[in-house]
């Protein structure tokens, strides 16, 4: 799978080897990680890749370390300096109704620059090109107003809430 290039970002599909390094917090000499990367959220996202690869390996054959696991995560790199500033990706493949759930996070010094919005829009474009995805879901805490703004700017609508989270959805045929 190839990198997704936006005006200011590179969304790099993580291989199993890269996900393992991020999950363990042990960069390779070729990795360029911004201060604060990986966060615990980034490590959680990459652990999901490792879990998905293990499930695929049990069902089929082992996943090569240089392979990208479908519907997993991308490292968000800043094009300006090539440093990893966060991750974005899927919580797994789409459900039987065609809805995939996404999540994202950036290092704090990257907040407020529109990078999350840019990355979410790129992921929406990926989903539009995939026939099994008809809708997206995301959630955020009540206190994460910045993430709520990102979701609204990228076409998501608040569909419900509970004590802990706000839940958003977006149909792919809508702009």
C-alpha positions in Angstrom: 0.0 0.0 0.0 1.3 3.4 -0.8 1.5 6.6 1.3 -1.4 9.0 1.2 -0.1 12.5 0.4 -2.0 15.6 1.4 -0.8 19.2 1.2 1.0 19.1 4.5 1.0 15.5 5.6 2.1 12.0 4.7 -0.2 9.2 5.9 2.1 6.2 5.9 0.3 2.8 6.2 2.1 1.0 9.0 3.7 -2.4 8.5 3.6 -4.9 11.2 7.3 -4.2 12.0 6.7 -0.4 12.2 3.6 -1.0 14.4 5.6 -3.2 16.7 8.3 -0.5 17.1 5.7 2.2 17.9 3.9 -0.2 20.3 7.1 -0.8 22.1 8.4 2.8 21.9 11.6 1.7 20.3 12.4 3.6 17.1 14.5 2.2 14.4 17.5 4.5 13.4 15.5 5.4 10.3 12.4 6.5 12.2 11.8 10.3 12.7 9.6 10.8 15.7 8.5 14.2 16.9 8.8 14.9 20.7 5.9 13.2 22.4 5.5 10.5 19.8 4.3 7.8 20.3 1.7 8.7 22.8 -0.2 6.0 24.7 -3.0 6.4 22.1 -0.5 5.7 19.3 0.7 2.6 21.1 -2.9 1.4 21.6 -3.6 1.9 17.9 -0.5 -0.1 16.9 -1.4 -2.9 19.4 -4.7 -3.2 17.4 -2.6 -3.8 14.3 -0.6 -6.5 16.1 -3.8 -8.1 17.3 -5.4 -8.0 13.8 -2.2 -9.6 12.3 -2.4 -12.4 14.9 -6.0 -13.1 14.0 -5.2 -13.1 10.3 -2.2 -15.4 11.0 -4.5 -17.9 12.8 -7.1 -17.8 10.0 -4.7 -17.9 7.1 -1.0 -17.6 7.2 1.5 -15.4 9.1 1.5 -11.8 8.2 5.0 -10.7 6.9 6.6 -8.0 9.0 6.7 -5.7 5.9 3.0 -6.1 5.2 0.2 -3.6 5.9 -2.7 -5.1 7.7 -6.0 -4.0 6.0 -8.1 -1.5 7.9 -5.4 -0.8 10.4 -3.4 2.4 11.1 -1.4 5.0 9.4 1.5 7.1 10.9 0.9 10.8 10.3 4.1 12.5 9.2 4.6 16.2 8.7 5.8 16.8 5.1 7.8 19.8 6.3 10.3 17.8 8.3 9.2 14.1 7.9 8.6 13.7 11.6 5.9 11.4 12.9 3.3 13.5 14.7 0.5 11.0 15.3 -1.6 8.1 14.0 -4.9 7.7 12.4 -6.7 4.5 11.4 -9.4 2.0 11.8 -10.6 0.0 14.8 -11.0 -2.9 12.5 -12.7 -3.8 9.2 -16.2 -2.5 8.4 -19.1 -4.2 10.1 -21.7 -6.1 8.1 -23.6 -2.8 7.5 -20.5 -1.3 5.9 -19.6 1.0 8.8 -15.9 1.4 9.8 -14.8 3.1 13.0 -11.9 5.5 13.0 -9.6 7.1 15.6 -6.8 9.5 15.5 -4.4 11.4 17.7 -1.6 13.9 17.4 1.3 15.0 19.6 0.3 18.1 21.6 2.7 20.5 19.9 0.9 19.7 16.6 -2.6 20.7 17.8 -4.4 23.7 16.4 -2.8 23.5 12.9 -5.6 21.6 11.1 -3.6 18.5 10.8 -6.2 16.2 12.3 -8.9 17.6 9.9 -6.5 17.1 6.9 -5.8 13.5 8.0 -9.4 12.6 8.6 -10.4 13.9 5.1 -7.6 11.8 3.6 -9.0 8.7 5.4 -12.5 9.5 4.2 -11.1 9.5 0.6 -9.6 6.1 1.2 -13.0 4.8 2.4 -14.8 6.2 -0.5 -12.6 4.1 -2.8 -13.4 0.9 -0.9 -16.6 -0.8 -1.9 -17.2 -2.4 1.6 -17.3 0.9 3.4 -20.5 2.9 3.3 -20.2 4.9 6.5 -17.8 5.9 9.2 -18.1 6.2 13.0 -15.9 7.9 15.6 -16.2 8.9 19.2 -14.6 11.4 21.5 -14.8 12.5 25.1 -17.1 15.3 26.2 -14.0 17.4 27.1 -12.2 17.0 23.8 -13.8 20.0 22.0 -11.0 20.1 19.4 -11.8 16.5 18.3 -15.5 17.3 18.2 -14.7 20.3 15.9 -12.6 18.0 13.6 -15.4 15.5 13.3 -18.0 18.2 12.5 -15.7 19.9 10.0 -15.2 16.6 8.2 -18.9 15.9 7.8 -19.7 13.7 10.9 -22.8 14.3 12.9 -23.4 13.7 16.6 -25.7 10.7 16.8 -25.7 9.9 20.5 -23.9 10.3 23.8 -23.4 8.6 27.1 -21.8 9.5 30.3 -18.3 9.1 28.9 -18.4 9.7 25.1 -19.9 11.5 22.2 -20.6 9.2 19.2 -20.4 10.5 15.6 -21.3 9.0 12.2 -20.8 10.0 8.6 -22.3 8.5 5.5 -19.8 8.4 2.6 -22.2 9.6 -0.1 -22.6 12.9 1.7 -20.2 15.8 1.6 
